[in-house]
Amino acid sequence: MPDQYAVIGNPVEHSLSPAIHAEFARATGQDITYERILAPLAEFRETALRYREAGGKGLNITLPFKQEAWRLAESHCAQAREAGAVNTLKFENGSISGYNTDGIGLTRDLKDHLNCPVRGRRVLLMGAGGASYGVMGPLLRELPQQVVVANRTLDKAVALVAHFEALQKFAALGVNARPYAALAGARFDVVINATSAGLADVMPPLPRDIFAPGSLAYEMVYGRRTLFMEFAVACGATAADGLGMLVEQAAESFFIWRGVRPQTTRVIRALRRKAES
C-alpha cells in the first residue's frame, strides 16, 4: 500500500502540489499518494490529527495554517524555529516533526534556475508577514550585501528585523526596516514581493527608480502576471514568479519524507509549459 501525503489549507483547490509530488514519485520510484485536504478554518488541528490517525505520513501546510502547524509540531527544525512557522509536517514513530522549506525553495530558485545568487547583492524584501519570516534566515545565510524590509506598517518590519538580529552579521551593510516612502533614492539588485498584493491585483507603492541595472523582481505569487511584475518590466528589470520556489520547497519536503532528493528543473519547465498552453 502506498504511503499517504497531502497538502492542507483553506483554500487549497488551486494547489499544484499533487501534480508536483506525483512527478517526483514517478521520477524517483517512490510509492506514494498525494492529495489536497480542505480544512475548516477553526479545525486545522483536528483535521491534521485525523489524517495522521488514518495512516498519513506527512503534510504540506499552506495558508492560513503555518502558525497552527508550528503549534501542532512536537519538535522543530532550525529553520522552522527561526521562522516561527511550519510548512511541512512529518509523522513518524508516534511523533510530529515540523519543518519550514520556504526559504530553501526561494534561494534555490534564485541560484539554480534564475541565475541570481543573493551573495553580495542589495535585497529589498517587501512584506513583514509569515512569508517574509519564512525566507529571511536562508536569505541572510546567502551573504547579501544588504537587506531592507519594506512594509506599510513600519512596526511590523522593525519586529521582523529584530527577530533575525543574530543573523544580521551575514549582511555586510546590515539589515534595516523602512516604510515605502523612505525608499526614494535607494536601488536594489533583487526585489522580492512577499506580500499578498499579487493575489489582490494591488501594486505595492514602489518608486520607479527602485531597480538597479540588471535587477530581478521576484513575485512569490505564481501562475499569474501580477501588477508588480508588469511594473518591474516597465522599469527595466527582469521579472519572475514563485513557481520555481514552489517546486523547490516541495522537493525539500519530499526529501524530508522520503530521503530522496528529486530533480526539479524538468518539473518547473513542464508546469510553465502547461500554464502557457
HELIX and SHEET records of a PDB file:
HELIX    1   1 SER A   17  THR A   28  1                                  12    
HELIX    2   2 PHE A   44  GLU A   53  1                                  10    
HELIX    3   3 LYS A   66  LEU A   72  1                                   7    
HELIX    4   4 ALA A   78  ALA A   83  1                                   6    
HELIX    5   5 ASP A  102  ARG A  108  1                                   7    
HELIX    6   6 ASP A  109  HIS A  113  3                                   5    
HELIX    7   7 GLY A  130  ARG A  141  1                                  12    
HELIX    8   8 LEU A  154  HIS A  163  1                                  10    
HELIX    9   9 GLU A  165  PHE A  170  5                                   6    
HELIX   10  10 TYR A  180  LEU A  183  5                                   4    
HELIX   11  11 ALA A  197  ALA A  200  5                                   4    
HELIX   12  12 LEU A  227  ALA A  234  1                                   8    
HELIX   13  13 LEU A  243  ARG A  258  1                                  16    
HELIX   14  14 THR A  265  GLU A  276  1                                  12    
SHEET    1   A 6 ILE A  32  LEU A  38  0                                        
SHEET    2   A 6 ASP A   3  GLY A   9  1                                        
SHEET    3   A 6 GLY A  56  ILE A  61  1                                        
SHEET    4   A 6 THR A  88  GLU A  92 -1                                        
SHEET    5   A 6 SER A  95  TYR A  99 -1                                        
SHEET    6   A 6 SER A  75  HIS A  76  1                                        
SHEET    1   B 6 VAL A 175  ARG A 178  0                                        
SHEET    2   B 6 GLN A 146  ALA A 150  1                                        
SHEET    3   B 6 ARG A 122  MET A 126  1                                        
SHEET    4   B 6 PHE A 188  ASN A 193  1                                        
SHEET    5   B 6 PHE A 211  GLU A 219  1                                        
SHEET    6   B 6 THR A 238  ALA A 240  1                                        
END                                                                             
